[in-house]
Amino acid sequence: MIPARRGKRKNLWKKTLMSTDTELPWSLSRSEEKGAKKGRKELRLSELTKELQLQFTGPDGSDSREWEAWQSKEACDVLSLADSRRVQEEKPDLIIPTRWVRTNKNEGLQGEPFKAKSRLVVQGFKDKSLGEYRRDAPTASAMAESICLAVCAYLGFVLIAKDVKNAYFSGKSIGRELYLAQPRGGLPGLRPQQLLLAKKAIYGFSEAARLFWLALREHLVSDVWEESRLEPALFYLRQEGKLCCILVTRVDDIEGGLAPSHLSKGFERSSQSLEFATDSVRKFFFRGREVEQHESGHVDISMRNYALSMKQVKIDPQRKKQLESDLTTAESEMMNSIAGELGWLSRQLRCDLAYENGVIQRCKSEACIADLLKLKQYIGMARRGADFRQRFWADVNLREAVIIMLADSGHANGTPERNEKVRYRSVGGYFILAANPGILEGKEVRCNILAYHSTQTKRVCRSTLAAEASHLAEAVEAGDWCIVLLEEALSGKVDLQSWTKVVEARQRAYVTDAKSVFDYLQRDATSTSTDKRMAIEGALLRETVRQPGPHVKWIDGEQNFANVLTKANTDKTVLREFLRTGMFTLKQSMSNQKAKELKQHQRQKRNEVKRSDGDVLKEQLRKERKAKVSAEVLQEASSAEEKVPV
């Protein structure tokens, strides 16, 4: 194994493997640290009933099963007492302690009984070589997973999910000399001083996730799967150039779809080397998401169990009155933990909470009680909307689909508002949709959501035009990536050196509710704006618009459900209706037009009242000014008479 560049030792290891209240991300790669799903809480034996303790420590308990797995997978060799003493004397720096991590595997699953789960893990933060070995292990992005599910729905693939049992034991050998001390209480059949010689990538080793990933990729390639050149954790299986299977991986979890003719062929060789703990079809849990494929081919995604099992924000009644008070250490830890759950939920499914999640994530470093109360409100929203569902519709023709970049921006609505450096920045977001071709003709058609994103600009935009243009440009870039990835999945014929031709071959629409942006992109005149940054972004957008394939569209703000990504207290009715039906149009609907006309009429009435009231006020001010000037003149005249000598 080639050592990587030495880095600083991370406290993550100590927090993960020593804390009894930690959430346990079994993959400790950088990608997992940034976006780990909600883990299970570690349990203390002393706090459990005798009956539950026996589920862990009994003769047939989960502790014994875990040690049996170590032995059957040849994860280590047991040293004799003599060899153990010699290692302790000559190589003490190569000995790493181990410990038990015990959890309830069914935690968070509504109505499921207690199920003991034990892990014998290495305390990797005590590894003297920590930071010397590569630990990166690719995991599928949210867009890759969305494309995988959309393709499965469109091509009629049978959805499957697999979980590799004792995954890291199936990884490559560690390739270095390391010894393990027994956990507290020892291991069955071993003397207290006996050591273990590590052979496999055991949970807790920094490079464990990567070693398993390398082995998993080799096994998939042995079954003629090919790895995406754009997404390392996305794989395709083709027969005579035709796509037959597609899957994504995330650590030891596999999700994908197989053509009915390949149900027994997709993992023919890899199943001989990998032991799958689960082998689900059409209905399963995957990374906290509840996935179900209907007979019609449609695929539904929800996270009801996850949302209902989110931690509650508990605040002392007296503290609720101290809104501007800084958080205590305990309150800050609670906020970080619960904010992590909200972040995972909003990134994986709940686009309706993306803006709210951004508000919380941006205030964590300097949070006060008011922010904690806001988090409590958002968790309530998440729980009340636990039945939120996104569907991948089987009748969306991905080969002919128009890619819609639906963007929106909230100018100068940055958070936290108390921070002068960010309060005037803009929050923007976009949806990437795959829509049936009739949408360009003004028809209402079926669409699938392939991606969404909400973010805050890194600079202050001087105008609404600048903010809208900036976030539309982000949407265009994401849409281009999506187009190339989708084409690679469907045909496999993508020349990355001429990726722009792939984009130009696909019909696409850049959609905004900002009339100023729409008009700007429609004109050919050179920008005279003094905001040169905006002028550059505008020029880039214009250049993109003039290529083959794009259509610039304007829609009314009431129809643009991307506004849920950019503004607080947004009406989410339009988004909910879209999620229910999957139908969307770029043409203003009759009901929306009538509502718009009614609002315009009401606005005109208010302006008339203001003008009327303004005329009365102006006349009153005019009279007051005349009276004031007259009084001043009379006073000056009187003063002048008094000064004249008799």
TORDO-578326 format. One record per residue (C-alpha): residue in three letters; x, y, z. Coordinates in steps of 0.2 Angstrom, whole numbers, padded with zeros to 4 digits, always signed. Example, Ala and Ser with C-alpha at 12.3 -4.5 7.8 and 13.67 -1.06 7.14 Angstrom:
ala+0062-0022+0039
ser+0068-0005+0036
//
This chain:
met+0000+0000+0000
ile+0007+0017-0005
pro+0006+0029+0010
ala-0003+0046+0007
arg+0004+0062+0013
arg+0004+0064+0032
gly-0010+0075+0039
lys-0015+0081+0056
arg-0023+0068+0067
lys-0042+0071+0068
asn-0052+0071+0084
leu-0066+0063+0074
trp-0059+0046+0079
lys-0059+0049+0097
lys-0076+0056+0097
thr-0083+0042+0086
leu-0075+0028+0096
met-0074+0034+0114
ser-0090+0044+0117
thr-0105+0034+0123
asp-0118+0046+0116
thr-0110+0047+0098
glu-0119+0043+0082
leu-0109+0030+0073
pro-0105+0033+0055
trp-0097+0016+0050
ser-0088+0023+0035
leu-0076+0036+0041
ser-0071+0043+0024
arg-0071+0061+0021
ser-0086+0060+0010
glu-0095+0052+0024
glu-0090+0064+0037
lys-0097+0078+0027
gly-0114+0070+0025
ala-0116+0055+0036
lys-0134+0048+0038
lys-0141+0048+0056
gly-0133+0034+0065
arg-0139+0023+0080
lys-0135+0029+0098
glu-0123+0018+0107
leu-0130+0009+0122
arg-0122+0006+0140
leu-0125-0011+0146
ser-0127-0004+0164
glu-0142+0006+0158
leu-0151-0009+0151
thr-0162-0022+0159
lys-0154-0039+0162
glu-0165-0046+0148
leu-0158-0034+0135
gln-0140-0036+0142
leu-0141-0055+0138
gln-0146-0050+0120
phe-0128-0043+0119
thr-0118-0054+0131
gly-0127-0070+0132
pro-0120-0087+0124
asp-0130-0083+0108
gly-0129-0064+0110
ser-0123-0052+0097
asp-0106-0050+0105
ser-0103-0069+0102
arg-0109-0068+0084
glu-0098-0053+0080
trp-0082-0062+0087
glu-0087-0078+0076
ala-0088-0066+0061
trp-0070-0060+0065
gln-0064-0078+0065
ser-0074-0085+0050
lys-0069-0070+0039
glu-0051-0072+0045
ala-0050-0054+0050
cys-0036-0058+0062
asp-0024-0071+0069
val-0024-0075+0088
leu-0006-0074+0095
ser+0001-0086+0108
leu+0004-0079+0125
ala+0023-0080+0122
asp+0022-0071+0105
ser+0010-0058+0113
arg+0022-0054+0127
arg+0036-0052+0114
val+0026-0040+0104
gln+0022-0030+0120
glu+0040-0029+0124
glu+0047-0025+0107
lys+0033-0017+0097
pro+0022-0008+0109
asp+0018+0006+0097
leu+0010-0006+0085
ile-0003-0012+0097
ile-0020-0003+0096
pro-0034-0006+0109
thr-0052-0012+0104
arg-0069-0009+0111
trp-0087-0015+0110
val-0100-0004+0102
arg-0117-0009+0105
thr-0133-0002+0097
asn-0151-0006+0094
lys-0152-0010+0075
asn-0171-0006+0074
glu-0169+0011+0082
gly-0180+0023+0073
leu-0191+0010+0065
gln-0208+0012+0070
gly-0216-0003+0078
glu-0200-0014+0077
pro-0194-0024+0092
phe-0177-0021+0100
lys-0163-0030+0090
ala-0145-0031+0098
lys-0131-0026+0086
ser-0113-0027+0092
arg-0097-0021+0083
leu-0080-0025+0089
val-0070-0009+0083
val-0052-0003+0083
gln-0049+0013+0092
gly-0041+0020+0076
phe-0037+0037+0084
lys-0023+0028+0094
asp-0015+0022+0078
lys+0003+0029+0077
ser+0002+0029+0058
leu-0015+0039+0057
gly-0014+0050+0042
glu-0001+0041+0032
tyr-0013+0030+0022
arg-0027+0035+0009
arg-0044+0034+0017
asp-0055+0041+0003
ala-0069+0030-0003
pro-0081+0036-0016
thr-0100+0036-0013
ala-0114+0040-0025
ser-0120+0058-0026
ala-0138+0063-0024
met-0139+0066-0043
ala-0132+0050-0047
glu-0145+0041-0036
ser-0159+0051-0044
ile-0153+0046-0061
cys-0152+0028-0056
leu-0170+0028-0050
ala-0177+0038-0064
val-0168+0026-0077
cys-0175+0011-0067
ala-0193+0018-0068
tyr-0191+0022-0087
leu-0184+0006-0093
gly-0194-0005-0081
phe-0179-0012-0071
val-0183-0022-0056
leu-0177-0012-0041
ile-0165-0021-0029
ala-0155-0017-0013
lys-0141-0026-0005
asp-0131-0024+0011
val-0114-0033+0012
lys-0113-0043+0028
asn-0097-0039+0038
ala-0092-0028+0024
tyr-0075-0022+0029
phe-0069-0040+0032
ser-0072-0043+0014
gly-0060-0029+0009
lys-0042-0030+0004
ser-0029-0034+0017
ile-0022-0019+0027
gly-0004-0023+0021
arg+0005-0017+0037
glu+0009-0024+0054
leu-0003-0020+0067
tyr-0008-0029+0083
leu-0025-0027+0093
ala-0028-0028+0111
gln-0044-0037+0117
pro-0058-0026+0123
arg-0063-0024+0141
gly-0069-0041+0147
gly-0059-0050+0135
leu-0065-0062+0121
pro-0072-0080+0122
gly-0058-0093+0123
leu-0044-0081+0125
arg-0032-0077+0139
pro-0032-0059+0145
gln-0015-0055+0139
gln-0016-0062+0121
leu-0015-0051+0106
leu-0023-0052+0089
leu-0013-0049+0073
ala-0024-0038+0061
lys-0026-0045+0043
lys-0042-0036+0036
ala-0048-0019+0036
ile-0057-0019+0053
tyr-0070-0006+0058
gly-0060+0009+0065
phe-0045+0008+0054
ser-0043+0024+0044
glu-0041+0016+0028
ala-0055+0003+0031
ala-0068+0011+0020
arg-0056+0013+0005
leu-0050-0005+0006
phe-0067-0012+0005
trp-0072+0000-0009
leu-0057-0006-0019
ala-0062-0024-0016
leu-0081-0021-0020
arg-0076-0012-0037
glu-0065-0028-0041
his-0080-0039-0038
leu-0092-0029-0048
val-0080-0028-0063
ser-0079-0047-0062
asp-0097-0047-0066
val-0094-0036-0081
trp-0101-0020-0073
glu-0092-0004-0079
glu-0088+0011-0068
ser-0095+0028-0073
arg-0081+0040-0078
leu-0091+0054-0070
glu-0097+0046-0054
pro-0085+0033-0047
ala-0099+0025-0036
leu-0111+0023-0051
phe-0110+0007-0062
tyr-0118+0000-0078
leu-0120-0017-0085
arg-0123-0018-0104
gln-0126-0032-0116
glu-0121-0028-0134
gly-0121-0010-0130
lys-0139-0010-0122
leu-0141-0005-0104
cys-0147-0020-0094
cys-0143-0015-0076
ile-0138+0001-0066
leu-0133+0003-0048
val-0125+0015-0035
thr-0115+0011-0020
arg-0113+0019-0003
val-0100+0011+0008
asp-0107-0007+0010
asp-0125-0003+0003
ile-0130-0006-0015
glu-0145+0001-0024
gly-0150-0001-0042
gly-0161-0010-0055
leu-0159-0025-0066
ala-0168-0030-0081
pro-0179-0045-0078
ser-0168-0056-0089
his-0153-0051-0078
leu-0160-0054-0060
ser-0149-0070-0058
lys-0134-0063-0068
gly-0130-0046-0061
phe-0121-0053-0046
glu-0116-0070-0052
arg-0098-0070-0048
ser-0097-0056-0034
ser-0110-0065-0024
gln-0098-0080-0022
ser-0085-0068-0014
leu-0097-0056-0005
glu-0110-0062+0008
phe-0126-0051+0007
ala-0135-0048+0023
thr-0150-0042+0014
asp-0156-0045-0004
ser-0172-0034-0005
val-0183-0032-0021
arg-0195-0017-0025
lys-0197-0012-0007
phe-0183-0008+0005
phe-0174+0005+0016
phe-0158+0013+0009
arg-0148+0026+0019
gly-0164+0031+0029
arg-0174+0032+0013
glu-0190+0021+0011
val-0190+0015-0007
glu-0205+0007-0016
gln-0208+0002-0034
his-0226+0000-0039
glu-0232-0012-0052
ser-0234+0003-0064
gly-0215+0005-0063
his-0216+0022-0053
val-0204+0023-0039
asp-0208+0032-0023
ile-0196+0039-0010
ser-0200+0044+0007
met-0192+0046+0024
arg-0206+0045+0036
asn-0197+0034+0049
tyr-0182+0045+0049
ala-0192+0061+0051
leu-0203+0054+0065
ser-0187+0048+0074
met-0178+0064+0074
lys-0172+0071+0091
gln-0183+0084+0100
val-0176+0101+0104
lys-0177+0103+0123
ile-0175+0120+0130
asp-0177+0126+0148
pro-0192+0138+0150
gln-0181+0151+0158
arg-0169+0150+0143
lys-0183+0153+0131
lys-0184+0171+0138
gln-0165+0174+0134
leu-0166+0175+0115
glu-0150+0183+0112
ser-0140+0173+0125
asp-0126+0162+0118
leu-0128+0143+0119
thr-0120+0133+0133
thr-0109+0119+0128
ala-0123+0106+0131
glu-0135+0117+0120
ser-0122+0119+0106
glu-0119+0100+0106
met-0138+0097+0105
met-0140+0109+0091
asn-0126+0102+0081
ser-0132+0085+0082
ile-0150+0089+0078
ala-0145+0101+0064
gly-0135+0086+0057
glu-0151+0076+0056
leu-0161+0090+0048
gly-0146+0093+0035
trp-0147+0074+0030
leu-0166+0074+0028
ser-0166+0090+0018
arg-0152+0084+0006
gln-0158+0067+0003
leu-0177+0071+0000
arg-0185+0086+0009
cys-0183+0100-0004
asp-0196+0109+0005
leu-0184+0111+0020
ala-0169+0116+0010
tyr-0170+0134+0014
glu-0173+0131+0032
asn-0159+0119+0033
gly-0147+0133+0026
val-0153+0145+0039
ile-0148+0133+0053
gln-0132+0127+0046
arg-0126+0145+0043
cys-0129+0151+0061
lys-0121+0136+0070
ser-0104+0144+0073
glu-0112+0159+0083
ala-0129+0152+0088
cys-0140+0159+0101
ile-0156+0154+0110
ala-0167+0162+0096
asp-0158+0150+0083
leu-0161+0135+0094
leu-0180+0140+0095
lys-0179+0142+0076
leu-0172+0124+0074
lys-0186+0117+0086
gln-0199+0125+0074
tyr-0190+0117+0059
ile-0190+0100+0067
gly-0208+0102+0070
met-0211+0106+0051
ala-0201+0090+0047
arg-0211+0079+0058
arg-0228+0086+0053
gly-0223+0083+0035
ala-0216+0066+0038
asp-0227+0059+0024
phe-0218+0069+0011
arg-0215+0059-0005
gln-0205+0061-0021
arg-0210+0050-0036
phe-0200+0045-0051
trp-0213+0043-0065
ala-0211+0028-0077
asp-0219+0038-0091
val-0206+0051-0092
asn-0196+0048-0108
leu-0178+0050-0103
arg-0171+0048-0121
glu-0182+0063-0127
ala-0184+0072-0111
val-0181+0091-0110
ile-0169+0096-0096
ile-0177+0110-0086
met-0166+0122-0076
leu-0178+0130-0064
ala-0170+0144-0054
asp-0174+0157-0041
ser-0165+0169-0030
gly-0169+0180-0015
his-0160+0196-0016
ala-0151+0202+0000
asn-0159+0189+0011
gly-0144+0181+0018
thr-0143+0173+0036
pro-0139+0175+0050
glu-0146+0193+0049
arg-0136+0199+0064
asn-0120+0196+0054
glu-0117+0211+0044
lys-0105+0202+0033
val-0118+0190+0026
arg-0135+0198+0029
tyr-0135+0206+0012
arg-0130+0191+0002
ser-0143+0182-0008
val-0150+0165-0006
gly-0153+0155-0022
gly-0158+0138-0028
tyr-0163+0127-0042
phe-0172+0112-0048
ile-0166+0101-0062
leu-0181+0092-0070
ala-0182+0079-0084
ala-0198+0084-0093
asn-0208+0076-0108
pro-0205+0085-0124
gly-0222+0094-0125
ile-0217+0106-0112
leu-0208+0117-0125
glu-0225+0118-0134
gly-0234+0125-0119
lys-0241+0109-0114
glu-0243+0102-0096
val-0232+0087-0095
arg-0225+0074-0083
cys-0208+0078-0075
asn-0195+0070-0064
ile-0184+0079-0051
leu-0166+0074-0054
ala-0158+0087-0043
tyr-0161+0102-0032
his-0150+0114-0022
ser-0151+0129-0011
thr-0136+0140-0007
gln-0130+0157-0002
thr-0119+0168-0013
lys-0101+0171-0007
arg-0103+0189-0012
val-0115+0203-0011
cys-0125+0206-0027
arg-0129+0224-0031
ser-0146+0220-0038
thr-0160+0208-0041
leu-0154+0205-0058
ala-0136+0201-0052
ala-0143+0188-0040
glu-0155+0180-0052
ala-0142+0179-0065
ser-0129+0172-0053
his-0140+0158-0047
leu-0147+0154-0065
ala-0128+0152-0070
glu-0126+0139-0056
ala-0142+0130-0062
val-0135+0129-0080
glu-0119+0121-0074
ala-0128+0108-0064
gly-0140+0105-0079
asp-0125+0102-0091
trp-0117+0089-0079
cys-0134+0081-0077
ile-0136+0080-0096
val-0119+0072-0099
leu-0122+0059-0084
leu-0139+0054-0091
glu-0132+0052-0108
glu-0118+0041-0102
ala-0131+0030-0092
leu-0143+0028-0107
ser-0130+0025-0121
gly-0113+0024-0114
lys-0107+0034-0129
val-0100+0050-0122
asp-0083+0057-0127
leu-0078+0068-0112
gln-0067+0079-0123
ser-0082+0085-0133
trp-0095+0085-0119
thr-0102+0101-0125
lys-0109+0092-0140
val-0118+0080-0129
val-0126+0095-0120
glu-0130+0104-0137
ala-0139+0088-0143
arg-0151+0088-0129
gln-0166+0101-0128
arg-0165+0111-0113
ala-0174+0126-0105
tyr-0167+0139-0094
val-0182+0145-0083
thr-0183+0161-0072
asp-0197+0171-0065
ala-0186+0187-0066
lys-0192+0197-0081
ser-0176+0207-0080
val-0165+0192-0083
phe-0177+0185-0096
asp-0176+0202-0106
tyr-0157+0203-0103
leu-0154+0186-0111
gln-0166+0190-0125
arg-0156+0206-0130
asp-0141+0207-0141
ala-0135+0224-0135
thr-0119+0225-0124
ser-0122+0227-0106
thr-0120+0245-0100
ser-0122+0240-0081
thr-0109+0247-0069
asp-0109+0230-0060
lys-0096+0222-0071
arg-0097+0205-0061
met-0115+0203-0066
ala-0110+0209-0084
ile-0097+0194-0085
glu-0110+0182-0079
gly-0123+0189-0090
ala-0111+0187-0105
leu-0108+0169-0101
leu-0126+0165-0100
arg-0129+0174-0116
glu-0115+0163-0124
thr-0124+0148-0117
val-0141+0153-0124
arg-0134+0155-0141
gln-0128+0137-0142
pro-0139+0124-0151
gly-0153+0117-0140
pro-0157+0130-0126
his-0173+0139-0124
val-0175+0154-0112
lys-0192+0154-0103
trp-0200+0166-0091
ile-0214+0160-0079
asp-0224+0169-0066
gly-0217+0169-0048
glu-0232+0160-0042
gln-0229+0145-0053
asn-0210+0144-0049
phe-0209+0132-0035
ala-0190+0134-0034
asn-0194+0149-0022
val-0196+0136-0008
leu-0177+0135-0009
thr-0173+0154-0007
lys-0186+0162+0004
ala-0193+0160+0022
asn-0212+0157+0025
thr-0215+0153+0006
asp-0232+0145+0001
lys-0227+0127-0003
thr-0244+0123-0011
val-0238+0123-0029
leu-0223+0112-0024
arg-0235+0100-0016
glu-0246+0099-0030
phe-0232+0096-0042
leu-0225+0082-0031
arg-0243+0074-0031
thr-0246+0074-0050
gly-0229+0076-0057
met-0236+0089-0070
phe-0228+0105-0074
thr-0230+0118-0088
leu-0220+0133-0093
lys-0236+0142-0099
gln-0246+0153-0087
ser-0261+0143-0081
met-0279+0151-0082
ser-0281+0150-0063
asn-0264+0158-0060
gln-0268+0172-0073
lys-0284+0176-0064
ala-0275+0176-0047
lys-0262+0188-0055
glu-0275+0199-0062
leu-0284+0200-0045
lys-0268+0204-0036
gln-0264+0218-0049
his-0282+0225-0047
gln-0280+0225-0028
arg-0263+0233-0030
gln-0270+0247-0041
lys-0284+0250-0028
arg-0271+0252-0014
asn-0261+0264-0025
glu-0276+0274-0028
val-0280+0275-0010
lys-0262+0280-0006
arg-0262+0293-0020
ser-0279+0300-0013
asp-0272+0300+0005
gly-0256+0308-0002
asp-0265+0322-0010
val-0274+0326+0006
leu-0258+0325+0015
lys-0249+0336+0003
glu-0262+0350+0004
gln-0261+0349+0023
leu-0242+0350+0022
arg-0243+0365+0010
lys-0254+0374+0022
glu-0243+0370+0037
arg-0228+0377+0027
lys-0237+0393+0022
ala-0242+0396+0040
lys-0224+0392+0046
val-0216+0404+0033
ser-0229+0418+0037
ala-0225+0416+0056
glu-0207+0417+0053
val-0208+0433+0042
leu-0219+0441+0054
gln-0207+0437+0068
glu-0192+0444+0058
ala-0202+0460+0054
ser-0207+0462+0072
ser-0189+0460+0077
ala-0183+0473+0064
glu-0195+0486+0070
glu-0189+0484+0088
lys-0171+0487+0083
val-0175+0504+0073
pro-0170+0519+0084
val-0183+0531+0089
//
